[in-house]
Amino acid sequence: MRVHLEAIPEIDRYLANFGTYELKDKTPEYERYLSYVGKVLKVDASMRILEVGTGTGWFPLLCKANGLQCKGLEISPQLVECAMQIGKRNGIVPDIELGNVEDNDIGVEQYDVVIASSVFEHVEHWRSGLAKIYKALKPGGAMFFESTNKFSFAKSGEFHKVPLYGWLPDAARYRLRMATHGKDIMKLGIDFNQFRHSLLRREFKKLGFRKVLDVVDLVDADRLSPLKRSVTLASRTLPPVRSLLLTFVMPATTFVCQK
């Protein structure tokens, strides 16, 4: 993928749906990211954070509002501009660089935490992108990763109009999205990848992450409803239950990995 300076229709659609928000409405999601990272690493103001794929910029904006150092990397100039405008309304200037994790130099052992949420489905060469993140993390640093879950029965966040959208072969998904949204979606916006927990876990281990936690490990079971709490606790002790839950029920692949 490369940076396109012209307006992209898929980004226009995204902004029409998600480009206007109040920062306070994003606080629960911001706190979820940090609470999951907190399972392996206590985050404080001394740490350097990188978000890959900032979207409309709410995470780096909230980091700065809360005294945390967060740099962003975003491929879409339209989204960078949106983040700047929202920051201006809130008296915050976010540190967001225009670029692509596949091409930009993000350094070696530069960051304590890397956030990569709802982005790697759009990274064409995702393995090389993950390798760069691993190198960019300091020893002991942590990555929060969240993306698509191919075989989930939940509605797809990428294209909810087609049941079991993620189950389609890549070529079929591409044809469907181009027929629906035009060929420009292949420039930016297409989900190149639909992930599986087992595949990602293998890749994370192969890269060298010493600790790989999925959502079953990360979620606070005491805050769940009685049914969900029972299923979560069963998943922690019964591998077949965990496998079924992660494969077919969870809407996303969610991990925290520690270097």
N, C-alpha and C positions, 0 to 999 in steps of 0.2 A: 504494500500500500504506500501511496505517496501523498504528500500534502497537495490539496487542490485549492487554489486561491479563489476560484469562482464559486458562486453560490451553488450548493448541491440540493436538489429537491427533497431528498430524504432528510437532510438536516433541517430544511424549512418545515417539514412535517413534524419532526421531533420538537423543534422550538415552539411550534403552534400548540403542542400538547404539554410540554414540560418547561418552556422557557420563562415562565412567570411563576415565581414562588416567593414565600417569605422564609427567611433563614430559620426562624424558629420552628417551622414545619419540618425542616430537615434534621433537627436536633436528635430525634430518636434514632434515625439511621446512622448519623454521625457517632452517637454513643454506642450503637451496636458494633460498628467496626472496631472502635477502640476497646470495647469490653472483650471482644473476641481476641484481639491482639494481646490484651492483658492476661490472657490465659498462659502466655509464655514470656511476656516482657512488659514491665511496667513503663508506660509512656509518660514522659515528662518534658518540660520545656527545653531541656538541654539536647534533646534528640532531633535528628534531621529526618524528616518524612518526605517521601516522594509519592505522589499519586500519578499513576499512568492512566491516561484517559479521564480527564477531569469532567467531561460533559459540560453541564451548565455551571460548574465551578463551586457548588455548595460545600464540598468537603474542604478544599483549601481555604475558602472564606471562613468557615466555622473554626478551622484550626487557628487561623490568625486572630479571630475574635476571642479565642480562648487561650492565646499566648503560646501556641505551638508553632514550630517552624515547619512549614509544608510547601514544597515546590510542586508544581503541576506540569505535566506534559500532555498536550492535547493536539490531535491531528487536524481538527477543523477550525479554521479562523473564525467561522460563524459562531462556534461555541465559545471560543476564547473571548470574542467580543461580548457575547451574552454575559459571561462571567464578570467581565470588567464593568458592564453596565449595572449589574446587580450589586457588585462591590461598591460602585460609586454611590448607589442609593443608600448603602449601609455604612458609608465612610470607611471602607476597607479596600485596599489595593492588593489583589491576589498576585502571587508570584507564579505565573503560568507561562510556560514556553511553548511556542508553536512547533510541533514536531511529531515524530513517529518512533515508537519504541524499537521498531525494526531497524531504523537508520540512525537515530540520534545516539551520541555518546553520553551515556548516563553514568560513566565512571566506574571505578573499582573500589569497593569497600567505602562507599560514600554515605550510605544511608542506614539508619537504625530500623526504619520501617518503610515498606513499600506497600501501597494500596493499589490493587488492580481489580476493580469491581465493574462488572458489566462492560468489559472492554476486550477480553481475549477471544471472545467469539468473533470479533471483528478484525483480529490480527491474523493476517493470511499465513505468515510464517511464525506460528505461535511458539514452537519449540525454541527457535533462536531468540525470540523475545523473552521467554522465561529464563533462558541461559544468561541473558544480559542483566535481568533483574537479580538473579542469584549472585552474579559477580559484583553488582552494585551494592549489595547488602554487606554490612560489616559482620564479622564473626559474632554469632549470637543474635543477629538481627532477625526480623520477622517479616513475612509477606502475608497480607490478607488477600485472598483470591476468591472471586465469586463470578460465576459465568453460567452458561446454559447447562441443562441436564437433558441429554438426548431422549431418554426413554420415559421421562416423567409424564404422567397422565394429566398433570396440571396444564392449564392454558399457557402457551408459549408467550413470553414477553416480546419475542421477536415478531411473531405473526400469529395473533390469537384467533384469526378467522378460520383457520383450518385445524380441525382436531388432529392431535398427534403430529403436528407439523415437524417437530424435531426428529421423528422417526424416518422422515423422507431421506432418500439418498441425497448427497450434496448436489449433484447435477439437477435433480428434480426441484430442490429448494431454490436453486439459482434461477431456473426457468420460471418457476412460479412467481418469484419476487420481481423479476424483470417484466413479466407479463402484467403484473399488478401495478408496479411503481416505475417502470421504465428502466432502460439500460444503465442510466446513471447510478443506480443503486450499487452497481458493481464497483464504482469508484469509491464510494463511502456509504456504509450503512448495512451492507449485506452481512449476514452471519455466516462467515466462511466455515465456522466450526460449531458443532454440537458435541459437547463433551460428555464423558462418562467418568464417574468417580474412580473406578479401577484404573482407567487409562491415566488420569491425572496423578493418582497416587504413585504409580510406577514412574512417571516422568519426574515428579518431585524427588523421589528417592534417588533416581538415576543422576539428577543434578547434584545431589549431595546434601539435601536438607536432612538434618538429623532427627527432626521431629515433624511429623505431618498429622495434623488434627483435622477431622472433618466435623460437620455440623453436629453430629451425635455427641462428639466430645466437647464441643464448644457451647452448646445451648445450656442455659440454666434451667434444669428440669423442674426446680421448685416453683418457677414462675409460669409453668404451663398448666393447662387444664388437666384434670385427673386422667382423662383418656390419653392425651398426648404425653403426659408424664410417664404413664405406665409403659407406653410404646417406646419412649426414649430410654427408659431404664432397662427394658428388655433388650433393646438394641445394643446396649453397652456390654451385655453379658452373653448374648446369643448371636453369633456371626450371621446365620441365615436371615434373622429378622433385620439386622442392620443392612445387609445386602439388599433385601427387598425394599426397605424404607428408602435407602439412598438411590436405588435404581428407578423406582416407579412412583414414589410419593413426593419426594422433595422437589420443589420447582427449580432449584438451582444447585450447582456444584459449589459448595462453600468450604474453604479450607483456610487454616492458618499454618504456615510452615516456618520453622526456625532453622537458621543456618548453623 
